[in-house]
Every structure is written in structure tokens, then in C-alpha cells.
Amino acid sequence: MLKRAISLALFILLAFLAQNGFCAGSGAYRLEVPDAEAMGKGFAFVAQADNPSAIYYNPAGLTQLKGKLNLSLGAAVVQPFTTYRDNSGRPTDMRRQVFTIPNGYVVSNFGLEKFSFGLGATSYWGLGTYWAEDSFSKYVATKSDVFTQDVMFTAAYELNDNLSLGVGVDYTKALANKKKKLLQGGIGDD
């Protein structure tokens, strides 16, 4: 019994210590800003989904849009920065960069009463770092960029006033760049 209690306590302690690692998950560089209205609602938007960004959140919500054509365009601007302090307390500032994350959605029913179709584009991965070439990270990375482009094709059909079916296809293109110095034994950096 004591052995089980110790094992359980150890498991809980390890799970508690590792929680930050689980939180980052694969979304560590994810920057999800596909729509200002949805972001303003804390992304609690999937069930409502009554603007053109439903293409991203819930394609079945396209049938809630009234009118033959609905359009939404936007962008987010992000400027990340940080300071690294080494063991001696000496600070190194990351160089500032500006990242613009665009989004655009267009929805139409093409005159069909029960159908809606949508085309959307956004980027949900896109950040970078830029450290001086003589900084602490010169052999790991001086400049790193990750960027994606996501294009979504969607369609929805309204079965009745309370139920719609939606389907979508995503095409994602990703680009990653990394620069660093190479340590060459005895002859310096390159």
C-alpha cells in the first residue's frame, strides 16, 4: 500500500513538473490570429461561426451567413522581443523584427438556397528570432524564420434550421530558414 502511495505521489509530482512542456506541445510557435472577432471572443467561436472566418473554425457555420457574398479581410502585426541573460548577468537583446499575419475569407451561396461555399487564406505559424552574430547563440542560430501559408476550400449544406454539414480541404505551404555560424577547429568562425 505504501509503495502504491509513493508511486502515485511521484507520478503526480512528475506530471506537475512537466506541465509546461505539455502546454507548449506542437503549438510552441503557433500564432493563431485568423479573425479579430473570434479572437475578441477568446476563440469561443466554433459553435457560433457566423462570419466568413467560419471557413477556418467551422465550415458548417457558413450556412448561417445571409446574402450572396460575404467578405472578411484582416491582419495582425506582431513584434516579438526578449532579452537573454547569461550566467554572469550580461544581457543580450534579440533584434526586433515585425511580422504581419494576414487573413482573408470570401463566402458565397452562388444563388443556391441550402449551399454555401468558401475560400479562405491565413497563416498560423510564423515567427522568427534574430540574434547578433557574436551573441551566445551564434553556433545554434543567429536568424531563424518559420512561416506558413494556409488556403482553405470549404462547402456547407443546411439540412434544416438547426443542423448543417460542412466539409473543407486545406492546402498548407511551409517555409523554414535558419542561419548560424560554424565552428571550424583551429581556424575560427565561418
N, C-alpha and C positions, 0 to 999 in steps of 0.2 A: 504494500500500500504506500509506504514512504517513497519507494523507488518510483512509483507512478506519479506521485505528487511532485517529486523533484523533476521528473521528466516533463511534466506539464508546465511547471514553473519555468523551466529552461526554454521550452518551446515558446511560451508567451513572451519571455524576455527577448529571445532572438527575433520573433516576429515584430515586436515593438521597435527594436533597434533597426530592423531592415525596412521599416515602413516608408522611409523617404525614397529608398531605391525602388520600391514598388510603385510609388506615386509617380515617379518620372516615367517609368515604363518606356514604351516606344515613342511617347509624346514629348520627349525632352526638348526637342527643337520645334515641336508643333506650335504654330502660331495661328490659331483658328479665329479669323475675323471675316467670315463670309457675308455678314449682313449687320448693319448698325442696329436695326430694330431688334433682331434676335439677340444681339449682344447686350442691348439695353435691358432686355428681359432676363438676363442671366442665362441665356441659351435654353430657357424653358419654352421652347418654341415648336417642338416637333408635333405636338398634338394640335396646336393652333394652325400653324403653317398657312397663313392666309395672305402672304405676299409672294412675289416672284422667287424669293430665296427658298421657297418650298422645294425647288429643284434640288437644292443641297440637303435640306433637312428631312423632307418627307414628300416624295413625288405625288402621293395620293392627295395631298393638300392642294394641288393645282386646280382641282375641280371647285374649290371654294372661291377662286378668283372670278370675278364677274367682268364681262366686257370681252371684246375680241382680241385685244392686245394689252399686255401688262409688261412694263419695263422697270428695271431697277439697276442703277449703276452706283458704285461707291469705291472707296479706297481707304485704307488705313496706313498711317505713316508711323514708323517705329524707329527709335534711335537708341539702341541698347548701349550701355556703357558700364564699366566696372573698374575697380582698382584691385590689383593683386599685391599683397604684402608678403615679402619673403621672410625667412626665419629671423633675419636681423631687423625687420620692421621697415625696410626700404620699400616704398610704394612704386608700382609700375601701372600707369593708366593705359587701358585699352583705347586705341584710337577710335574716334567716333565715326560711325557710318549711318546713313539714312536708308531705310528700306521701305519701299512703297508696295503694299499688298493690295492689288486691285480685285474687284469683283463686279460681275455683270450678269444679269439674268433677263431673259425675254420669254414670255409665256403667251401662247395663242391657242384659241379653240378652233381656228380656221372655219368658223361658222357652224361647227358641229356642236350640238347641244350637250351631249354627255361626255365628250372627249376634251382633253386639254393636252397640249404638247409644250415642252420647254427645252431651252438651250441655255446653259449657264457656264461661266468660267470664273475660276478663282485660283488662289494659291494658298495652301495651308501649311506649307513647310517653306521657310525662307528666312534665314538669319545668317549671320556670319560673325567672325571675330577678326580683329586686325591688331596685332601686337608689333612693336618695334622690332627690327631685325637684330638688335642687340639685347633683347629682353630675355627673361627667364625661359620663355617657350621657343627660343629660336631653333632648337633641334626637334621640336614637336610640331609646331605650326606657327607661322607668322601671320598668314592670312588664310582664312577658311570661309567658304561660302556654300550654303545649301539652298537650293531653290527648286520649286516645283510649279508646274502649270497643270491645272485640272480642268478638263472640259467635260460637261455632263449633258447627256441627251436623255430626256425623260418623257413619259407619257402617263396619263391617268384616265381612268374611266369611272364615272359616277354610277354605281349600281342603284342607289336610292339616296334619299336626303341625308342619311346617316352613315353611309358606307361607300367608300371609293377604293379602287385598287390602283396602285401606281407601280411603275417599273422604270428602271434607269440603267444607263450604261455610262461608265466613267472611263475617260482616257487620261492618263497621268504621264507627264514627262518630267523627269528629274535631272538636275544638274548639280554636281558637287565639284568644287575646286579646293585645292589645298596647296599652300606654299610653305616651305621650311628650308632651313639651312642644313647642309650635310656636313657632318664632322668627318674630316679626312685625316687619318692618322699622321701626325707629324707635319702636315703642310697647311694647316689652318682650315678655315671655313670655305664653303663653296655654295 
